[in-house]
């Protein structure tokens, strides 16, 4: 009895979000995540070094400003890590590259410029415009 083999149909190179595209974005996101984790570790290490109080008021003020700056850096990097993890999850779930609001293709050029993009340019522009209108009101 002959063994039947099923061959996968090759994915056209120009097909949106083919396996090649997904691999490209996954690799890029994993590199971003590694850099982010290293930066987070460095920021945490630097924060630990700041625990010894400075000897005078001026130095303590400088130290406080530096600690606040480092805390903002840690907060920004933590947010970035969550965004990267979210994009990696979207790849695994087959949702990467599609607008979270409209469902339309985000587009390869936009994703190559920013693999964390979650919206098409049109939707992102509208969201930013609405955000500005709410801030004014």
Secondary structure, DSSP 8 states (H G I E B T S, - for coil): ------------TTSTT-HHHHHHHHHHHHHHHHHHHHHHHHHHHHHHHTTS--SSHHHHHHHHHHHHHHHHHHHHHHHHHHHHHHHHHHHHHT-TTB-TTT--B--HHHHHH-TT--S-HHHHHHHHHHHHHHHH-
